[in-house]
Amino acid sequence: MTRILGIDPGSRITGFGIIETRGHTSLYVTSGCIRVPPGDIPSRLKAIFSEVTDLIAAHQPDEIAIETVFMNRNVDSALKLGQAQGAAICAAVMQSLPVAEYTPAQIKQGIAGKGNAEKHQVLHMVKALLALQGEPQADAADALAVALCHSHLRHSGYRRAVAGAAQGRWS
């Protein structure tokens, strides 16, 4: 059994989702959102680091999977997302946990079967794969998709083949 913490980083809301994998079966453990209080970037990053550290202590994941920052039109937003991602990664590496990074297209491909899948298609697959009765919050659902993607790709040749292009790596 492997416990995976998936993280969808954000400077205001960071989603998290924890699953357990047993063979080819993934089981839902918990999910939610870290809502960072308003303030300057350093205090927000400290909050993300602290909350992810607490999640790791409480749920003892074996591996961490995180969505990489994608470049959008707004460079400032991309930089803030990168900083949030860095704070979460630092929390994981401080606990000596392996970290894998996945692009949004890899996550969509790994969950819905196509890299340009719509958000509702990914949500549908997350709910189906984890047999969820309700609908998780958007950021939590994204984090569960990251964890599921990692579960599906962690030992496959596909993951190794795209690791360089996607910057997926074990830290």
C-alpha positions in Angstrom: 0.0 0.0 0.0 1.3 3.5 -0.9 -0.2 6.7 0.4 0.1 9.7 -2.0 -0.4 13.3 -1.2 -1.4 15.3 -4.3 -1.0 19.1 -4.2 -2.5 21.7 -6.5 -0.5 24.8 -5.4 -1.9 28.3 -5.2 -0.9 31.5 -3.5 -4.4 31.9 -2.0 -5.8 28.4 -2.1 -3.7 25.3 -2.2 -5.7 22.1 -2.8 -4.7 18.8 -1.3 -5.8 15.2 -1.8 -4.6 12.0 -0.2 -5.2 8.6 -1.7 -4.0 5.1 -0.9 -3.1 2.7 -3.7 -3.3 -1.0 -3.5 -2.2 -2.6 -6.7 -4.3 -0.9 -9.4 -6.9 0.3 -6.9 -6.9 3.8 -5.5 -8.8 4.6 -2.3 -9.9 8.1 -1.1 -8.4 9.1 2.2 -9.1 12.8 2.5 -9.0 16.1 0.6 -9.5 19.8 1.2 -8.1 23.3 0.7 -5.4 25.3 2.5 -6.8 28.8 2.5 -4.0 31.2 3.0 -4.8 34.4 4.9 -4.3 37.7 3.1 -0.9 39.2 3.6 2.5 39.6 2.0 3.9 36.7 0.0 6.5 35.6 2.7 3.7 35.1 5.3 1.5 33.3 2.7 4.4 31.0 1.8 5.1 30.3 5.5 1.4 29.3 5.9 1.6 26.9 2.9 4.8 25.4 4.2 3.3 25.0 7.7 0.0 23.5 6.6 1.6 21.0 4.2 4.0 20.1 7.0 1.0 19.5 9.3 -0.7 17.4 6.6 2.4 15.2 6.2 2.6 14.7 10.0 -1.1 13.9 10.3 -1.4 11.5 7.3 2.1 10.1 6.8 2.2 10.0 3.0 4.8 7.9 1.3 5.1 10.1 -1.8 4.1 13.6 -2.9 2.9 14.6 -6.3 2.5 18.2 -7.3 1.2 20.1 -10.3 3.9 22.2 -12.0 3.4 25.9 -12.8 2.2 26.6 -16.3 3.0 29.9 -18.0 -0.1 32.0 -18.6 -0.4 35.5 -19.8 0.2 36.9 -16.4 3.8 36.4 -15.4 3.2 37.8 -11.9 0.6 35.0 -11.2 2.9 32.3 -12.6 5.7 33.5 -10.3 3.4 33.5 -7.2 2.2 30.0 -8.2 5.9 28.9 -8.5 6.6 30.3 -5.0 3.6 28.4 -3.6 4.8 25.2 -5.3 8.3 25.7 -3.9 6.9 26.1 -0.3 5.0 22.9 -0.6 8.0 21.1 -2.1 10.2 22.3 0.7 7.7 21.0 3.3 8.0 17.5 1.6 11.7 17.4 1.2 12.2 18.5 4.8 10.5 15.2 5.7 12.7 13.3 3.2 9.7 12.5 1.0 10.1 11.9 -2.8 8.4 14.6 -4.9 7.1 14.1 -8.4 6.0 17.0 -10.6 3.4 16.8 -13.4 2.2 19.3 -15.9 -1.5 20.1 -16.3 -1.5 18.2 -19.6 0.1 15.1 -18.1 -2.5 15.1 -15.3 -5.4 15.4 -17.8 -3.8 12.7 -19.9 -3.3 10.4 -16.9 -6.8 10.8 -15.6 -9.1 11.5 -18.6 -7.0 10.0 -21.4 -6.3 13.2 -23.2 -4.1 16.1 -22.4 -6.6 18.7 -23.4 -9.5 17.3 -21.4 -12.0 19.8 -19.9 -12.1 20.4 -16.2 -15.5 18.7 -15.9 -14.1 15.6 -17.6 -11.3 15.4 -15.1 -13.7 15.9 -12.2 -15.9 13.1 -13.5 -13.0 10.7 -13.7 -11.7 11.6 -10.2 -15.2 10.9 -8.8 -15.5 7.7 -10.7 -12.0 6.4 -9.9 -12.3 7.1 -6.2 -16.0 6.2 -6.0 -16.8 9.6 -4.4 -20.5 10.2 -3.6 -20.2 14.0 -3.5 -18.2 16.5 -5.4 -15.0 17.8 -3.8 -14.1 21.5 -3.9 -12.4 22.4 -7.2 -8.9 22.8 -5.8 -9.2 19.6 -3.8 -10.5 17.8 -6.9 -7.5 19.0 -8.8 -5.2 17.8 -6.1 -6.8 14.4 -6.1 -6.3 14.3 -9.9 -2.6 15.0 -9.3 -2.4 12.1 -6.8 -4.3 9.7 -9.2 -2.1 10.7 -12.1 1.0 9.9 -10.0 -0.5 6.6 -8.9 -1.2 5.7 -12.6 2.2 6.8 -13.9 4.6 6.2 -11.1 6.0 2.9 -12.3 5.0 3.0 -16.0 7.2 3.5 -19.0 5.1 6.5 -19.9 6.2 8.4 -16.8 9.9 7.7 -17.6 9.4 8.7 -21.2 7.9 12.1 -20.5 9.8 12.9 -17.3 12.4 15.1 -18.9 9.9 17.1 -21.0 7.6 17.6 -18.0 10.3 18.1 -15.5 8.8 15.3 -13.4 11.5 14.1 -11.0 12.2 12.5 -7.7 13.8 15.0 -5.3 
